[in-house]
Amino acid sequence: MPVVPILLSALAMAAIVAVRYLLASGGFALATRLRHRGLYAGLDPQIRREIAWSLASAAIYGLPAGVIAWGWQNRGWTRIYADVHAFPLWYWPLSVLLYLAAHDTWFYWTHRWMHRPRVFRVAHAVHHASRPPTAWAAMAFHPVEALTGAVAIPLLVFVIPIHVGALALVLTVMTVMGVTNHMGWEVFPRFMWGGIVGRWLITASHHQRHHERYGCNYGLYFRFWDRVCGTDEGLGDFARAHAQAGRRGGDGGRRDAAGGGGAGRVA
């Protein structure tokens, strides 16, 4: 097996993951500063830590992705296909849902495992050191946690057929949800986090409660496993986080935080 091409592929994928993170987190961080100007006031040291941990995680995510990308292109590994007609067209959106459901299942159970006291102290505490989390915290993981996240999608491509475009959509959803779940406010319309649809989808309101209480709301995309396992404790309240931002930022921050929207209620 040629080592140099595989290594170059891994480095290229790590760079792609890093750039994707910087663009997504940077874009939503900018949106936060425009919408809630004082929300991240006084958090610059924390944000620098979040970026450093996230870039390290990007390197870890790139390793399996790079090996598999090389194998797919040069050895025909994986069940990724490029011809959209290789499977019925109805399978294209179904494969996206299958990947999101499988990834959500993996995330829920590994996330619960990382909240076991010893594992939490060793690894997951790095992520929860962000108080409050920001848009830059999406990949702020200890290497142990990064490894659990890095293998999920690469393993799935050996099992579930997926079109390369559908895979790109899955990765886009993963990136967007990872960032927006940590923003500290709701960027999505109310129907996505309130009402019937919101009872099954996870957005920032739901994940905010996880960062408030730790022992609940472990999912990534869907509330299914939280509901089945009795770990769903509803939606978080951004009011406290916004008030804290106001105190960090002074009077100007208080005025801005007071005008903040998002989910101000608890479900």
N, C-alpha and C positions, 0 to 999 in steps of 0.2 A: 504493500500500500504506500503510495507516494506521500511522504511526510510534508514536504515543502508546500505543495498545492493545497493540502488540507489545512495546514497552518495559516496560509494566506487567506483561505476561505473563512477560517474562524476569525482572523483579525478583521477581515472585511465586514463580517456579520456583527462583530462587536462594535465596530465603528458605526454601522447602520443603526444598531439598537441605541447607541449613545446619542447619535444625532436625532433619532426619533424622540427620545426622551427629552432632550434639550428643547426641541421645537414644540413638542406638546406641552410640557410643563411650563416652558417659557411663555408660550402663547396664553395658556390659562392663568398663569401668574400675572401677566399683563392685563388680562381681562378682569382679574380680581382687583388690581390696583385702580383700574378705571371705574369699576362698579362699586367697590368698597375700598376707598382710597387708604384708609387707615388699618385695614384688617391685619396686614402683616407688619405693622409698625413694631420696631424693636426686635424683630426676629432675624435680623441679618446673620448673626453667628449661627443660629439654628439652620437657616437656609443654606449656608455654606457647608455645614455638615451633611445636610440632606443631599446636596449635589455631589459631594465627595463619595458618600456611600452609594448613591445611585449610579455614578460612573463606574465604580468598582463592580456593581451588580451587572452593568451593561457588558463588561468584559466577560463575566461568568455566563451570562445568557448567550453571548456570541459563540462560545466554544461548541456546545452541542448543535446549535443552529448551523454553524459553519461546516461541521463535519457532515451533517445530514444534507445540507445544500450541495456540497461537493458530491456526495454519494448519489443524490437524486440526478444530478446533471451528468455524471460520468459513469455510474454503475447501475442506474435504474432503481436505486433503493427507494423505498417509501411507496405510498399509494397516492401521491400527488399526481394529478393528470393535467395536461395543458389543453387538450381538445375538449371543448365544452360539450361536444356531442358524444363523448365517451360514455356518459351516463345520461339518463333522462333529465330533461331540464328541471323537472320538479325536485330532483335530488339536490340541485345546487343550493337552494335555500335550506333544505333539510339538513345538508351536511354542516352548514353554519350553525344551526341550532344544536346538532349533535355535538359539535366541538365545544360550543359554549356550555352545554349541559355537562359534558364530561369534565371540562376544565373547572367549572364551578364546583363539581363534586370533589375533585382533587384538591382544590383550594380550600374548601370548607374543612375537610378532614385533616389536611396538613396544618391548616391554620389553628384548628382546635388542639392539635398535638403540640404546636409551638407555644400554646398557652399553659402547658404543663409547667410547673414551677421551675424545674431544673433547666428545661429547654428554653423557657422564657428568659431566664437570667443569662444564659449563654448566648442566645441568638436574637430572639424576637424583641428583647428590650431595646435594641438599637432602633427599631421602627417606632416603638412607642415612646422613645425619647423625644420625639417631635410633639411638643405640647404648646399650642395646638398644631396639628399637622397642616402643612401648606401644599400647594400644587406641586412643589418640588419634592415632596415626600413619597411620591408614587413608587419609586424603586429604592428607597433608602433602607436597604436590607443588610443584615449581617451575611457573610458568605454562605453560612449554613442555610439560611432562609432563601437566599438567591438561588442556591442549587435546587431546592425543592420547587421553585417556580420555573427554573430554566429547563427542566426535563419534561414538563407536562405536555406542551404542544409537540415537541420533537417525538415523544413516544406515540402520540395519537396518529401522526402521519404514517406510521407503520401499520396501523390497524384500520382506520376509517378513511376510505377514499375521499379526496377533496380536490376540487379544481383550484388551480393556483390563484385565481382571482378571489375565490371564496376564502381561501386561506389568508389572503391579504386583508379581507374584510374582518376576519376573526382577530387578526393581530391589531387592526385598527380599533376595533371595539375594546379589546383588552387594554390597549394604551389609553384610550379616552376614558374608560371607566376607572382605570387605576389612578389617573390624574384627578378627574372630577370628583371621585369619592373622597378626596382629601382636601378639597378646596376651602371648606369652611362656609360654603353657601351653595344654594341650588342654582345651577346654570340651566337645568332642564325645566320644561313646562310642568305645571302642577300635576297634570294627569299622570306623569311618569313617577311621581313620588307620593301622590295622594289618590284617594279613590280606589276603584277596583284594580286598575293596572298597577298602581303603586303598592298594592298589597303583595305583589309578587316580584317586582323589580327592585333592585338595589341602586340607590343613588347616594349622594352625599348625606342626606338626612338620616338614612339608615346606618351608614358607616360612622357617622358622627357619634352615634350612641355607643358603638364599639369602642371608640377612643375615649369616651367618657367613663364607661363601666368595665371595659376589658372582657368580661366573661359572657359576652352575648354577641349576636349579629356578626357571625363569622364569614358569611358568604361574600361572593364577589359580584355576581351578576343577578342572581335570583334568590328569593327568600325561601325557596322550597325546603332546603335542608334545615335551615333555622326553624322553620315552622314544624317540620316533622320531628325534629329532635328537641323541641321546646326551648331553643336558645334565642328565639326572636323576641326582642323587647321593644319593638316599635321604632319610632323615629326619634332622633335626637333633637335637641333644641339649640339653635345657634345663638340665642340671646346672650347666654353667659360668655361664650367665646367672643362675641362682638363687644360686649361690655369690657372684657379684659383687654381687648385691642384698644378700646377707647382710653383705658387707664394707661396703657403703655405709650399711646401716642399723644397724650395730653388733650387739651380742649378740642383741637381740630379733629383728632381721632375720635373723640367722643361724639362730636356732631355727626361725623361720617358713619360711625358704627350704629348710631341711633337710627340712621336712615337706611340701614341694611335690610335687604329683603331676605328671601330664602324661607326655609321652614322654621317658623318661630313657635310652632306648637309641638306638643308631644302626642304621638298617636297612641 
